[in-house]
Amino acid sequence: MEEQVVNIGIGNLLLAYVFWLVLLLLFYKTKINKERELAIGTVRMTIQLILMGLVLEYLFDNPSWMATVLILCLMLSFAVYNVFGRTKLSLSKSMKKVIAISMVVGTCFSIFYFLLVILALQPWYDARYFIPIAGMIIGNSMSGISLGVERLVHGMTNKREQIEGTLALGASPAKASLEVVQDAYNAAILPTINSMMGMGIVFLPGLMTGQILAGVSPNTAIAYQIAIMLAIVGSVGLSVFILVQMGYRTFFNKRAQLI
């Protein structure tokens, strides 16, 4: 297949902001006060992507494992900070530590397994592969952890009396919290599974679409998409599992009493 990419010029790119104006007008028409959030989100997205483009251009021309690892650390730090910001409920220091651990362990395992085993990438720090793949895995795990932690904290708070009653009957903290833990895990992993259900029929995912637009064979693009989707599911599943299994323990003291 002949590789041919249709470039988007500055003028055409500015025309894409018409979609933003349409949504802004809809917010105004329906009196939904989200104009500020939409403006901030659009500005942040634009600046962040432009900066990332400059960084990637530099890394492509000057490959370095230290620079790639630094970018990975920055992405993980921002993701953890974003989870803190998304969660409307108060988080303890212990829970914040659990969130950080679950994010780092779950995503790093998936990223390096995908790059070193599935792709057998040489060198492993090739930014052309490392950064986009890490971004997809971290982004999806961040969403899963955000849902999981909010459901976990909400459940442990609202079902306090039920949990204390179960503890009084002699149950362990793990048994008393089982329903909340299962509910949090299910809520966090379900969107990813639902996304898999419609993939290929209802919509074409971003990685596959980008590769096809770049001239890559559809069969190659499909193989990449299946592999990365499985990596995302594994990362979300592992990250959220660590979160809920360590997270519920932060609500109990050493005497197995609910704090």
Protein Blocks (a to p, Z undefined) as FASTA:
>chain_A
ZZddddddfklmmmmmmmmmmmmmmmmmnopafklmmmmmmmmmmmmmmmmmmmmmmmmm
mgcfklmmmmmmmmmmmmmmmmmmmpmbdcdfklmmmmmmmmmmmmmmmmmmmmmmmnop
acfklmklmmmmmmmmmmmmmmmmmmmmmmmmmmmmmmmmmmmmmmmnopafklmmmmmm
mmmmmmmmmmmmmmmmmgojlpccfklmmmmmnopafklmmmmmmmmmmmmmmmmmmmmm
mmmmmmmmmmpcfkopaZZ
